[in-house]
């Protein structure tokens, strides 16, 4: 997923985050994960929560949003709109996305 086996360690985003490799993003780094139980969505949410722990441990400022939802375009559109605001530096400090029930955890 992140390169060939021989380059995996250098491209592994979890290792990059743990080493503080995203600190230069200046807080313009975000994770979005729906928490609908079951199947692929549950695994994606679990993996994203685990990944979110690494920048926290490294002290990297970032945004993590979660709430009820599935891995589909209706949710991703709202997440993408929020993420574009994050990288532009205009995102709300209190609201994550316009997805109902979502919250900002960091």
C-alpha positions as CSV (number, residue, x, y, z in Angstrom):
1,X,0.0,0.0,0.0
2,X,2.9,2.4,0.7
3,X,5.5,1.2,-1.6
4,X,7.4,-2.0,-2.2
5,X,8.5,-4.3,0.6
6,X,12.1,-3.0,0.5
7,X,11.0,0.6,0.9
8,X,8.1,0.0,3.3
9,X,9.9,1.2,6.4
10,X,10.8,4.5,4.9
11,X,7.2,5.1,3.6
12,X,5.3,3.6,6.6
13,X,3.1,6.5,7.8
14,X,2.8,5.0,11.3
15,X,6.6,5.0,11.7
16,X,6.9,8.5,10.2
17,X,4.3,9.8,12.6
18,X,6.0,8.1,15.6
19,X,9.3,9.8,14.7
20,X,7.6,13.2,14.5
21,X,7.9,13.2,10.7
22,X,4.7,15.2,10.3
23,X,5.6,18.0,12.7
24,X,6.5,20.2,9.8
25,X,2.9,20.2,8.7
26,X,2.2,22.8,11.4
27,X,-1.1,21.2,12.5
28,X,-2.3,20.8,8.9
29,X,-2.6,17.1,9.3
30,X,-5.9,15.3,9.8
31,X,-7.6,11.9,10.3
32,X,-11.2,11.1,9.7
33,X,-12.8,7.8,10.8
34,X,-16.4,6.7,10.8
35,X,-17.3,4.4,13.8
36,X,-20.1,2.3,12.3
37,X,-19.7,-1.2,13.7
38,X,-18.9,-4.1,11.6
39,X,-17.0,-5.1,8.5
40,X,-14.5,-2.9,6.7
41,X,-15.6,0.3,8.4
42,X,-14.9,-1.1,11.9
43,X,-11.4,-2.1,10.8
44,X,-10.7,1.2,9.1
45,X,-11.8,3.1,12.2
46,X,-9.7,0.9,14.5
47,X,-6.6,1.3,12.3
48,X,-7.2,5.1,12.1
49,X,-7.5,5.3,15.9
50,X,-4.2,3.4,16.3
51,X,-2.5,5.6,13.7
52,X,-3.8,8.7,15.5
53,X,-2.0,7.6,18.6
54,X,1.4,8.0,17.0
55,X,1.4,11.8,16.3
56,X,-0.1,12.3,19.8
57,X,2.9,10.3,21.2
58,X,5.3,12.3,19.1
59,X,3.7,15.6,20.1
60,X,2.6,16.4,16.5
61,X,-0.4,18.8,16.3
62,X,-3.1,17.3,14.2
63,X,-6.8,17.0,13.8
64,X,-8.7,13.7,14.5
65,X,-12.4,13.5,13.8
66,X,-14.8,10.6,14.3
67,X,-18.4,9.9,14.4
68,X,-21.2,7.7,13.0
69,X,-20.7,6.9,9.4
70,X,-19.5,4.6,6.7
71,X,-16.8,4.4,4.1
72,X,-18.8,6.0,1.4
73,X,-18.8,9.2,-0.7
74,X,-21.6,11.0,1.1
75,X,-19.4,11.1,4.3
76,X,-16.1,11.5,2.4
77,X,-17.3,14.6,0.6
78,X,-17.9,16.4,4.0
79,X,-14.6,15.1,5.4
80,X,-12.7,16.3,2.3
81,X,-14.3,19.7,2.6
82,X,-13.2,19.9,6.2
83,X,-9.7,18.6,5.4
84,X,-9.3,21.3,2.7
85,X,-10.1,23.9,5.4
86,X,-7.5,22.3,7.6
87,X,-4.7,22.6,5.1
88,X,-5.8,26.1,4.3
89,X,-5.8,27.0,8.0
90,X,-9.5,28.0,8.0
91,X,-11.0,25.0,9.8
92,X,-13.3,25.4,12.8
93,X,-11.6,24.7,16.2
94,X,-14.9,23.2,17.5
95,X,-16.7,21.5,14.6
96,X,-15.2,18.6,12.6
97,X,-17.3,18.1,9.6
98,X,-20.9,18.7,8.7
99,X,-21.5,14.9,9.2
100,X,-24.1,14.7,12.0
101,X,-22.7,13.4,15.3
102,X,-19.1,13.8,14.5
103,X,-16.6,15.3,17.0
104,X,-13.1,16.6,17.0
105,X,-10.9,14.5,19.4
106,X,-7.7,16.5,18.9
